[in-house]
Amino acid sequence: MLKPLLRLFACLMPLATGALAADGGASGFATKATQAYMIEASTGTVLLAKNEDQGFSPASLSKLMTLDLAFEAVTKGQITLDTEYPVSEYAWRTGGAPSRTATMFAALKSRVRVEDLLRGIAIQGANDGCIVLAEGMAGSEQQFAESMTRRARELGMEKAVFGNSTGLPDGKSKVTAREMVTLAAALQQNYPSLYPYFAQPEFEWNKILQRNRNPLLGLDLGADGLATGFAEGEGYSIVASVERDGRRLFLALAGIASDKERTEETKRVLEWGLTAFESRQVFADKEVIGAASVYGGTARTVDLIAKAPVSVYIPISNPDRLSARIVYRWPLMAPVKPDTQAGTLRIFAGSRLLREVPLYTVEAVGEGSLSSRAVDAMLELGESLFFSWLWDKSAPG
């Protein structure tokens, strides 16, 4: 039985002298982090990748998913910033003053506005704020955690599991560096009116003033979020975002040896990302990028374009070349409508995938005559056998 086939329409064009720094690859850049992932926001170009799909305990990085659910609820009008939730004894003991963990010092049996809970979490990493929010929104922290994992799947975080709202040790929460960058980008892009909480310098609650826990905010990097974490036996982690000179980067690092080293390494990686790359346009707006085969149509192929100019970020000093491939399920079946997503452009530096761009049909292709469909059927059989053989030969195991 033949495997499902994704035909690679080889554009393998020498698009320029492009390259990607992976875990110290062509550019010679390496990071001390065990897991790392960094992208440039406007193009989605991967600037740094090291064990990016290897799971680690999120610890307090879990709070970013707690905030995502709350931000979404506020944005959709399901709750308001003035909605109040009670501070249960569980929230107070587990995440409040008695816990001796990061807390906003919410008083037992008091009621706290959602906006104050959001500030306590985003600025102070408040565990009590997370639990109060979780219980108020979902009835229990366990039910809220289940919603966190479901939300992760909606965002494309296929491996992430969240066991609670705080990131306190639970033995089952896991994320990857790639997933945390996905979450950070979603928070910044989806909630422009709420995201600025992350950059507020301080927050006072219950007459106790605390500074923002993000160590990057005072370093003149352009940092405006997001969170730090620590897991026993796994080390220190961070999810960060910076914007400078019109360029925004999202970064996740994990498995760093100390708090001090985390700050130093994050600053070093971000400075490199902000200064060592330049933008390169690969395809112009509305430029035909390639063509897809059509079965049983009035035409044998249909042209494909992207919705916008296609650019990537590449190292300024860069020995590698870029290549591109169009991937689609071969062949398209007539009739084909215009402006239909029909494939994906994948841009590589060497063997490393830089970014993926959806491709759309330019024109309509009507259904062909009976005789033309018969000819296409014979061609499809021959080409499917041929390309399946190539796919099987190159597929692992």
Helices and strands as residue ranges (DSSP letters): E 6-10, E 35-40, E 46-50, G 59-61, H 62-75, E 84-86, H 89-95, G 97-99, E 111-113, H 114-124, H 127-138, H 141-154, H 177-190, G 195-199, E 202-205, E 208-211, E 223-231, E 235-244, E 247-256, H 259-275, E 277-283, E 290-295, E 301-305, E 310-315, E 322-329, E 332-333, E 341-349, E 352-361, H 370-394
